[in-house]
């Protein structure tokens, strides 16, 4: 690797605000807040609103959208367009 052109990667802890779950990774981001990790070291801390611990897709609580019902609701509210493209 060419020296002097790569960003500084360092360990940082990301913590989910809603679940409290945290994970240690190596981004280029920095933070003033710190946390003591289970290995006894202190790392910069980032609080995130959503992570894989709380995201509906990853937790299995994702809602299935009724797209046909949504289209029908749109047509009821705004009316159907004529076949020629003009209302």
Biopython code that builds the backbone (N, CA, C, O; Angstrom):
import numpy as np
from Bio.PDB.StructureBuilder import StructureBuilder

atoms = [
    (1, "UNK", "N", (0.836, -1.180, 0.000)),
    (1, "UNK", "CA", (0.000, 0.000, 0.000)),
    (1, "UNK", "C", (0.879, 1.241, 0.000)),
    (1, "UNK", "O", (1.950, 1.263, 0.606)),
    (2, "UNK", "N", (0.417, 2.248, -0.675)),
    (2, "UNK", "CA", (1.145, 3.504, -0.752)),
    (2, "UNK", "C", (1.027, 4.250, 0.584)),
    (2, "UNK", "O", (-0.088, 4.443, 1.069)),
    (3, "UNK", "N", (2.126, 4.669, 1.184)),
    (3, "UNK", "CA", (2.042, 5.357, 2.475)),
    (3, "UNK", "C", (1.509, 6.790, 2.331)),
    (3, "UNK", "O", (1.758, 7.466, 1.332)),
    (4, "UNK", "N", (0.763, 7.236, 3.367)),
    (4, "UNK", "CA", (0.321, 8.626, 3.438)),
    (4, "UNK", "C", (-0.960, 8.967, 2.690)),
    (4, "UNK", "O", (-1.397, 10.117, 2.741)),
    (5, "UNK", "N", (-1.587, 8.007, 1.990)),
    (5, "UNK", "CA", (-2.795, 8.342, 1.249)),
    (5, "UNK", "C", (-4.053, 7.681, 1.806)),
    (5, "UNK", "O", (-5.156, 7.981, 1.349)),
    (6, "UNK", "N", (-3.906, 6.796, 2.775)),
    (6, "UNK", "CA", (-5.043, 6.066, 3.320)),
    (6, "UNK", "C", (-5.552, 6.735, 4.596)),
    (6, "UNK", "O", (-4.757, 7.262, 5.374)),
    (7, "UNK", "N", (-6.866, 6.721, 4.818)),
    (7, "UNK", "CA", (-7.418, 7.323, 6.031)),
    (7, "UNK", "C", (-7.032, 6.516, 7.273)),
    (7, "UNK", "O", (-6.640, 5.353, 7.179)),
    (8, "UNK", "N", (-7.149, 7.152, 8.421)),
    (8, "UNK", "CA", (-6.823, 6.525, 9.698)),
    (8, "UNK", "C", (-8.006, 5.690, 10.175)),
    (8, "UNK", "O", (-9.038, 6.237, 10.565)),
    (9, "UNK", "N", (-7.861, 4.365, 10.144)),
    (9, "UNK", "CA", (-8.888, 3.458, 10.654)),
    (9, "UNK", "C", (-8.534, 3.128, 12.095)),
    (9, "UNK", "O", (-7.385, 2.814, 12.406)),
    (10, "UNK", "N", (-9.526, 3.200, 12.970)),
    (10, "UNK", "CA", (-9.289, 2.907, 14.372)),
    (10, "UNK", "C", (-10.559, 2.307, 14.974)),
    (10, "UNK", "O", (-11.650, 2.522, 14.445)),
    (11, "UNK", "N", (-10.434, 1.558, 16.072)),
    (11, "UNK", "CA", (-11.611, 0.931, 16.680)),
    (11, "UNK", "C", (-12.576, 1.973, 17.237)),
    (11, "UNK", "O", (-12.164, 2.931, 17.891)),
    (12, "UNK", "N", (-13.864, 1.772, 16.969)),
    (12, "UNK", "CA", (-14.940, 2.641, 17.450)),
    (12, "UNK", "C", (-16.122, 1.746, 17.817)),
    (12, "UNK", "O", (-16.366, 0.732, 17.164)),
    (13, "UNK", "N", (-16.852, 2.125, 18.860)),
    (13, "UNK", "CA", (-18.044, 1.380, 19.274)),
    (13, "UNK", "C", (-19.282, 2.122, 18.782)),
    (13, "UNK", "O", (-19.425, 3.325, 18.997)),
    (14, "UNK", "N", (-20.178, 1.386, 18.117)),
    (14, "UNK", "CA", (-21.475, 1.913, 17.711)),
    (14, "UNK", "C", (-22.525, 1.277, 18.608)),
    (14, "UNK", "O", (-22.545, 0.058, 18.782)),
    (15, "UNK", "N", (-23.407, 2.111, 19.183)),
    (15, "UNK", "CA", (-24.430, 1.607, 20.089)),
    (15, "UNK", "C", (-25.810, 2.009, 19.584)),
    (15, "UNK", "O", (-26.042, 3.170, 19.245)),
    (16, "UNK", "N", (-26.721, 1.047, 19.537)),
    (16, "UNK", "CA", (-28.100, 1.288, 19.101)),
    (16, "UNK", "C", (-28.844, 2.023, 20.217)),
    (16, "UNK", "O", (-28.852, 1.567, 21.361)),
    (17, "UNK", "N", (-29.464, 3.151, 19.893)),
    (17, "UNK", "CA", (-30.155, 3.964, 20.888)),
    (17, "UNK", "C", (-31.390, 3.270, 21.454)),
    (17, "UNK", "O", (-31.720, 3.471, 22.623)),
    (18, "UNK", "N", (-32.079, 2.459, 20.655)),
    (18, "UNK", "CA", (-33.318, 1.860, 21.129)),
    (18, "UNK", "C", (-33.112, 0.535, 21.856)),
    (18, "UNK", "O", (-33.868, 0.226, 22.777)),
    (19, "UNK", "N", (-32.116, -0.253, 21.473)),
    (19, "UNK", "CA", (-31.930, -1.560, 22.115)),
    (19, "UNK", "C", (-30.747, -1.587, 23.081)),
    (19, "UNK", "O", (-30.695, -2.432, 23.975)),
    (20, "UNK", "N", (-29.807, -0.676, 22.906)),
    (20, "UNK", "CA", (-28.627, -0.670, 23.755)),
    (20, "UNK", "C", (-27.527, -1.608, 23.282)),
    (20, "UNK", "O", (-26.433, -1.620, 23.847)),
    (21, "UNK", "N", (-27.812, -2.400, 22.241)),
    (21, "UNK", "CA", (-26.791, -3.301, 21.696)),
    (21, "UNK", "C", (-25.645, -2.484, 21.120)),
    (21, "UNK", "O", (-25.866, -1.416, 20.550)),
    (22, "UNK", "N", (-24.424, -2.981, 21.267)),
    (22, "UNK", "CA", (-23.245, -2.265, 20.786)),
    (22, "UNK", "C", (-22.332, -3.220, 20.038)),
    (22, "UNK", "O", (-22.314, -4.421, 20.307)),
    (23, "UNK", "N", (-21.576, -2.677, 19.098)),
    (23, "UNK", "CA", (-20.598, -3.480, 18.376)),
    (23, "UNK", "C", (-19.360, -2.650, 18.093)),
    (23, "UNK", "O", (-19.439, -1.436, 17.903)),
    (24, "UNK", "N", (-18.232, -3.309, 18.068)),
    (24, "UNK", "CA", (-16.936, -2.690, 17.851)),
    (24, "UNK", "C", (-16.515, -2.903, 16.406)),
    (24, "UNK", "O", (-16.548, -4.027, 15.907)),
    (25, "UNK", "N", (-16.123, -1.837, 15.738)),
    (25, "UNK", "CA", (-15.697, -1.925, 14.352)),
    (25, "UNK", "C", (-14.579, -0.920, 14.104)),
    (25, "UNK", "O", (-14.166, -0.219, 15.028)),
    (26, "UNK", "N", (-14.083, -0.838, 12.873)),
    (26, "UNK", "CA", (-12.954, 0.035, 12.565)),
    (26, "UNK", "C", (-13.270, 1.013, 11.427)),
    (26, "UNK", "O", (-12.847, 0.788, 10.293)),
    (27, "UNK", "N", (-14.007, 2.092, 11.711)),
    (27, "UNK", "CA", (-14.262, 3.107, 10.680)),
    (27, "UNK", "C", (-13.215, 4.217, 10.746)),
    (27, "UNK", "O", (-12.262, 4.135, 11.521)),
    (28, "UNK", "N", (-13.395, 5.239, 9.942)),
    (28, "UNK", "CA", (-12.509, 6.406, 9.976)),
    (28, "UNK", "C", (-13.109, 7.522, 10.824)),
    (28, "UNK", "O", (-12.466, 8.553, 11.019)),
    (29, "UNK", "N", (-14.317, 7.341, 11.330)),
    (29, "UNK", "CA", (-15.012, 8.369, 12.110)),
    (29, "UNK", "C", (-14.397, 8.528, 13.496)),
    (29, "UNK", "O", (-13.777, 7.607, 14.028)),
    (30, "UNK", "N", (-14.581, 9.715, 14.066)),
    (30, "UNK", "CA", (-14.112, 9.982, 15.426)),
    (30, "UNK", "C", (-15.251, 10.584, 16.236)),
    (30, "UNK", "O", (-16.207, 11.113, 15.670)),
    (31, "UNK", "N", (-15.149, 10.503, 17.560)),
    (31, "UNK", "CA", (-16.184, 11.021, 18.443)),
    (31, "UNK", "C", (-15.549, 11.485, 19.746)),
    (31, "UNK", "O", (-14.512, 10.970, 20.164)),
    (32, "UNK", "N", (-16.180, 12.457, 20.376)),
    (32, "UNK", "CA", (-15.727, 12.942, 21.682)),
    (32, "UNK", "C", (-16.187, 12.008, 22.804)),
    (32, "UNK", "O", (-15.519, 11.896, 23.831)),
    (33, "UNK", "N", (-17.327, 11.340, 22.608)),
    (33, "UNK", "CA", (-17.862, 10.433, 23.631)),
    (33, "UNK", "C", (-17.049, 9.147, 23.633)),
    (33, "UNK", "O", (-16.567, 8.708, 22.588)),
    (34, "UNK", "N", (-16.898, 8.544, 24.808)),
    (34, "UNK", "CA", (-16.145, 7.288, 24.907)),
    (34, "UNK", "C", (-16.934, 6.285, 25.735)),
    (34, "UNK", "O", (-17.867, 6.640, 26.455)),
    (35, "UNK", "N", (-16.536, 5.026, 25.615)),
    (35, "UNK", "CA", (-17.149, 3.943, 26.380)),
    (35, "UNK", "C", (-16.066, 2.920, 26.679)),
    (35, "UNK", "O", (-15.157, 2.708, 25.876)),
    (36, "UNK", "N", (-16.171, 2.287, 27.845)),
    (36, "UNK", "CA", (-15.228, 1.212, 28.175)),
    (36, "UNK", "C", (-15.810, -0.087, 27.652)),
    (36, "UNK", "O", (-16.928, -0.458, 28.010)),
    (37, "UNK", "N", (-15.065, -0.774, 26.816)),
    (37, "UNK", "CA", (-15.510, -2.008, 26.182)),
    (37, "UNK", "C", (-15.183, -3.192, 27.077)),
    (37, "UNK", "O", (-14.456, -3.041, 28.059)),
    (38, "UNK", "N", (-15.703, -4.351, 26.756)),
    (38, "UNK", "CA", (-15.521, -5.546, 27.588)),
    (38, "UNK", "C", (-14.065, -5.999, 27.677)),
    (38, "UNK", "O", (-13.717, -6.753, 28.586)),
    (39, "UNK", "N", (-13.208, -5.560, 26.759)),
    (39, "UNK", "CA", (-11.798, -5.933, 26.824)),
    (39, "UNK", "C", (-10.995, -5.015, 27.749)),
    (39, "UNK", "O", (-9.781, -5.173, 27.886)),
    (40, "UNK", "N", (-11.677, -4.056, 28.384)),
    (40, "UNK", "CA", (-11.015, -3.152, 29.322)),
    (40, "UNK", "C", (-10.490, -1.875, 28.685)),
    (40, "UNK", "O", (-10.066, -0.968, 29.401)),
    (41, "UNK", "N", (-10.506, -1.779, 27.361)),
    (41, "UNK", "CA", (-10.048, -0.572, 26.665)),
    (41, "UNK", "C", (-11.183, 0.419, 26.507)),
    (41, "UNK", "O", (-12.355, 0.042, 26.510)),
    (42, "UNK", "N", (-10.830, 1.691, 26.369)),
    (42, "UNK", "CA", (-11.800, 2.748, 26.143)),
    (42, "UNK", "C", (-11.764, 3.140, 24.671)),
    (42, "UNK", "O", (-10.697, 3.386, 24.109)),
    (43, "UNK", "N", (-12.954, 3.195, 24.048)),
    (43, "UNK", "CA", (-13.073, 3.495, 22.625)),
    (43, "UNK", "C", (-14.035, 4.661, 22.411)),
    (43, "UNK", "O", (-14.896, 4.913, 23.254)),
    (44, "UNK", "N", (-13.898, 5.372, 21.296)),
    (44, "UNK", "CA", (-14.896, 6.394, 20.951)),
    (44, "UNK", "C", (-16.262, 5.725, 20.760)),
    (44, "UNK", "O", (-16.342, 4.577, 20.323)),
    (45, "UNK", "N", (-17.339, 6.455, 21.095)),
    (45, "UNK", "CA", (-18.692, 5.905, 21.049)),
    (45, "UNK", "C", (-19.566, 6.724, 20.106)),
    (45, "UNK", "O", (-19.576, 7.954, 20.159)),
    (46, "UNK", "N", (-20.299, 6.024, 19.243)),
    (46, "UNK", "CA", (-21.306, 6.628, 18.381)),
    (46, "UNK", "C", (-22.647, 6.021, 18.738)),
    (46, "UNK", "O", (-22.781, 4.798, 18.784)),
    (47, "UNK", "N", (-23.653, 6.866, 18.993)),
    (47, "UNK", "CA", (-25.008, 6.403, 19.232)),
    (47, "UNK", "C", (-25.743, 6.473, 17.896)),
    (47, "UNK", "O", (-25.786, 7.531, 17.268)),
    (48, "UNK", "N", (-26.322, 5.351, 17.456)),
    (48, "UNK", "CA", (-27.063, 5.316, 16.193)),
    (48, "UNK", "C", (-28.540, 5.065, 16.487)),
    (48, "UNK", "O", (-28.878, 4.357, 17.436)),
    (49, "UNK", "N", (-29.408, 5.641, 15.678)),
    (49, "UNK", "CA", (-30.849, 5.493, 15.873)),
    (49, "UNK", "C", (-31.343, 4.089, 15.563)),
    (49, "UNK", "O", (-32.257, 3.584, 16.214)),
    (50, "UNK", "N", (-30.736, 3.467, 14.570)),
    (50, "UNK", "CA", (-31.197, 2.142, 14.159)),
    (50, "UNK", "C", (-29.997, 1.312, 13.698)),
    (50, "UNK", "O", (-29.083, 1.826, 13.053)),
    (51, "UNK", "N", (-30.016, 0.056, 14.032)),
    (51, "UNK", "CA", (-28.963, -0.870, 13.597)),
    (51, "UNK", "C", (-29.626, -2.211, 13.283)),
    (51, "UNK", "O", (-30.852, -2.318, 13.310)),
    (52, "UNK", "N", (-28.839, -3.209, 12.991)),
    (52, "UNK", "CA", (-29.414, -4.521, 12.697)),
    (52, "UNK", "C", (-30.130, -5.099, 13.924)),
    (52, "UNK", "O", (-30.964, -5.993, 13.784)),
    (53, "UNK", "N", (-29.814, -4.600, 15.119)),
    (53, "UNK", "CA", (-30.469, -5.086, 16.337)),
    (53, "UNK", "C", (-31.894, -4.564, 16.477)),
    (53, "UNK", "O", (-32.703, -5.166, 17.183)),
    (54, "UNK", "N", (-32.217, -3.439, 15.806)),
    (54, "UNK", "CA", (-33.556, -2.880, 15.948)),
    (54, "UNK", "C", (-34.284, -2.666, 14.626)),
    (54, "UNK", "O", (-35.455, -2.286, 14.631)),
    (55, "UNK", "N", (-33.626, -2.898, 13.499)),
    (55, "UNK", "CA", (-34.261, -2.685, 12.208)),
    (55, "UNK", "C", (-35.292, -3.783, 11.941)),
    (55, "UNK", "O", (-34.996, -4.965, 12.117)),
    (56, "UNK", "N", (-36.506, -3.400, 11.516)),
    (56, "UNK", "CA", (-37.559, -4.405, 11.309)),
    (56, "UNK", "C", (-37.180, -5.521, 10.338)),
    (56, "UNK", "O", (-37.596, -6.663, 10.532)),
    (57, "UNK", "N", (-36.416, -5.224, 9.317)),
    (57, "UNK", "CA", (-36.035, -6.276, 8.370)),
    (57, "UNK", "C", (-35.182, -7.335, 9.047)),
    (57, "UNK", "O", (-35.394, -8.526, 8.820)),
    (58, "UNK", "N", (-34.228, -6.936, 9.867)),
    (58, "UNK", "CA", (-33.297, -7.885, 10.490)),
    (58, "UNK", "C", (-33.880, -8.552, 11.720)),
    (58, "UNK", "O", (-33.437, -9.640, 12.090)),
    (59, "UNK", "N", (-34.867, -7.929, 12.371)),
    (59, "UNK", "CA", (-35.454, -8.534, 13.566)),
    (59, "UNK", "C", (-36.630, -9.438, 13.243)),
    (59, "UNK", "O", (-37.119, -10.157, 14.115)),
    (60, "UNK", "N", (-37.097, -9.410, 11.974)),
    (60, "UNK", "CA", (-38.207, -10.263, 11.576)),
    (60, "UNK", "C", (-39.565, -9.680, 11.882)),
    (60, "UNK", "O", (-40.566, -10.391, 11.787)),
    (61, "UNK", "N", (-39.641, -8.416, 12.244)),
    (61, "UNK", "CA", (-40.916, -7.777, 12.551)),
    (61, "UNK", "C", (-41.385, -6.881, 11.418)),
    (61, "UNK", "O", (-42.235, -6.013, 11.616)),
    (62, "UNK", "N", (-40.832, -7.091, 10.238)),
    (62, "UNK", "CA", (-41.186, -6.259, 9.089)),
    (62, "UNK", "C", (-42.630, -6.508, 8.678)),
    (62, "UNK", "O", (-43.087, -7.649, 8.619)),
    (63, "UNK", "N", (-43.343, -5.412, 8.394)),
    (63, "UNK", "CA", (-44.716, -5.505, 7.930)),
    (63, "UNK", "C", (-44.742, -5.766, 6.431)),
    (63, "UNK", "O", (-43.922, -5.223, 5.690)),
    (64, "UNK", "N", (-45.661, -6.579, 5.990)),
    (64, "UNK", "CA", (-45.850, -6.793, 4.570)),
    (64, "UNK", "C", (-46.834, -5.735, 4.083)),
    (64, "UNK", "O", (-47.953, -5.641, 4.586)),
    (65, "UNK", "N", (-46.412, -4.939, 3.103)),
    (65, "UNK", "CA", (-47.278, -3.894, 2.581)),
    (65, "UNK", "C", (-48.322, -4.489, 1.654)),
    (65, "UNK", "O", (-48.021, -5.331, 0.808)),
    (66, "UNK", "N", (-49.532, -4.043, 1.827)),
    (66, "UNK", "CA", (-50.625, -4.441, 0.952)),
    (66, "UNK", "C", (-50.641, -3.459, -0.209)),
    (66, "UNK", "O", (-51.375, -2.472, -0.181)),
    (67, "UNK", "N", (-49.829, -3.728, -1.236)),
    (67, "UNK", "CA", (-49.693, -2.780, -2.335)),
    (67, "UNK", "C", (-50.985, -2.618, -3.109)),
    (67, "UNK", "O", (-51.297, -1.513, -3.552)),
    (68, "UNK", "N", (-51.738, -3.679, -3.282)),
    (68, "UNK", "CA", (-53.009, -3.560, -4.000)),
    (68, "UNK", "C", (-53.960, -2.661, -3.218)),
    (68, "UNK", "O", (-54.667, -1.846, -3.811)),
    (69, "UNK", "N", (-53.984, -2.798, -1.918)),
    (69, "UNK", "CA", (-54.825, -1.947, -1.074)),
    (69, "UNK", "C", (-54.379, -0.503, -1.108)),
    (69, "UNK", "O", (-55.219, 0.396, -1.075)),
    (70, "UNK", "N", (-53.078, -0.252, -1.173)),
    (70, "UNK", "CA", (-52.558, 1.105, -1.242)),
    (70, "UNK", "C", (-52.941, 1.775, -2.554)),
    (70, "UNK", "O", (-53.277, 2.958, -2.577)),
    (71, "UNK", "N", (-52.889, 1.013, -3.652)),
    (71, "UNK", "CA", (-53.265, 1.554, -4.962)),
    (71, "UNK", "C", (-54.750, 1.900, -4.970)),
    (71, "UNK", "O", (-55.145, 2.964, -5.447)),
    (72, "UNK", "N", (-55.566, 0.997, -4.438)),
    (72, "UNK", "CA", (-57.010, 1.247, -4.379)),
    (72, "UNK", "C", (-57.321, 2.481, -3.520)),
    (72, "UNK", "O", (-58.185, 3.284, -3.872)),
    (73, "UNK", "N", (-56.633, 2.623, -2.425)),
    (73, "UNK", "CA", (-56.817, 3.794, -1.557)),
    (73, "UNK", "C", (-56.446, 5.079, -2.307)),
    (73, "UNK", "O", (-57.123, 6.097, -2.166)),
    (74, "UNK", "N", (-55.385, 5.031, -3.093)),
    (74, "UNK", "CA", (-54.985, 6.179, -3.896)),
    (74, "UNK", "C", (-56.069, 6.530, -4.909)),
    (74, "UNK", "O", (-56.412, 7.701, -5.070)),
    (75, "UNK", "N", (-56.611, 5.520, -5.593)),
    (75, "UNK", "CA", (-57.655, 5.753, -6.592)),
    (75, "UNK", "C", (-58.924, 6.318, -5.945)),
    (75, "UNK", "O", (-59.576, 7.184, -6.528)),
    (76, "UNK", "N", (-59.275, 5.846, -4.763)),
    (76, "UNK", "CA", (-60.444, 6.394, -4.068)),
    (76, "UNK", "C", (-60.228, 7.855, -3.706)),
    (76, "UNK", "O", (-61.138, 8.674, -3.826)),
    (77, "UNK", "N", (-59.039, 8.171, -3.270)),
    (77, "UNK", "CA", (-58.753, 9.532, -2.818)),
    (77, "UNK", "C", (-58.624, 10.513, -3.983)),
    (77, "UNK", "O", (-59.159, 11.619, -3.921)),
    (78, "UNK", "N", (-57.926, 10.119, -5.033)),
    (78, "UNK", "CA", (-57.623, 11.046, -6.123)),
    (78, "UNK", "C", (-58.345, 10.720, -7.431)),
    (78, "UNK", "O", (-58.252, 11.495, -8.383)),
    (79, "UNK", "N", (-59.048, 9.615, -7.504)),
    (79, "UNK", "CA", (-59.762, 9.251, -8.710)),
    (79, "UNK", "C", (-58.875, 8.540, -9.699)),
    (79, "UNK", "O", (-57.649, 8.651, -9.667)),
    (80, "UNK", "N", (-59.533, 7.798, -10.588)),
    (80, "UNK", "CA", (-58.774, 7.095, -11.632)),
    (80, "UNK", "C", (-58.574, 8.020, -12.814)),
    (80, "UNK", "O", (-59.390, 8.908, -13.061)),
    (81, "UNK", "N", (-57.494, 7.814, -13.540)),
    (81, "UNK", "CA", (-57.247, 8.594, -14.759)),
    (81, "UNK", "C", (-57.922, 7.891, -15.930)),
    (81, "UNK", "O", (-58.118, 6.675, -15.917)),
    (82, "UNK", "N", (-58.268, 8.667, -16.926)),
    (82, "UNK", "CA", (-58.865, 8.107, -18.133)),
    (82, "UNK", "C", (-57.815, 7.315, -18.906)),
    (82, "UNK", "O", (-56.617, 7.519, -18.707)),
    (83, "UNK", "N", (-58.246, 6.423, -19.777)),
    (83, "UNK", "CA", (-57.326, 5.577, -20.536)),
    (83, "UNK", "C", (-56.439, 6.393, -21.466)),
    (83, "UNK", "O", (-55.337, 5.949, -21.788)),
    (84, "UNK", "N", (-56.872, 7.557, -21.906)),
    (84, "UNK", "CA", (-56.093, 8.383, -22.812)),
    (84, "UNK", "C", (-54.985, 9.155, -22.137)),
    (84, "UNK", "O", (-54.204, 9.823, -22.814)),
    (85, "UNK", "N", (-54.892, 9.082, -20.815)),
    (85, "UNK", "CA", (-53.835, 9.783, -20.110)),
    (85, "UNK", "C", (-54.251, 11.139, -19.580)),
    (85, "UNK", "O", (-53.489, 11.776, -18.852)),
    (86, "UNK", "N", (-55.461, 11.600, -19.934)),
    (86, "UNK", "CA", (-55.947, 12.893, -19.436)),
    (86, "UNK", "C", (-57.158, 12.640, -18.552)),
    (86, "UNK", "O", (-57.973, 11.761, -18.832)),
    (87, "UNK", "N", (-57.268, 13.418, -17.482)),
    (87, "UNK", "CA", (-58.379, 13.248, -16.552)),
    (87, "UNK", "C", (-59.644, 13.873, -17.068)),
    (87, "UNK", "O", (-60.677, 13.818, -16.400)),
]
sb = StructureBuilder()
sb.init_structure("model")
sb.init_model(0)
sb.init_chain("A")
sb.init_seg("    ")
for serial, (resi, resn, name, xyz) in enumerate(atoms, 1):
    if name == "N":
        sb.init_residue(resn, " ", resi, " ")
    sb.init_atom(name, np.array(xyz, "f"), 0.0, 1.0, " ", f" {name:<3s}", serial, name[0])
structure = sb.get_structure()
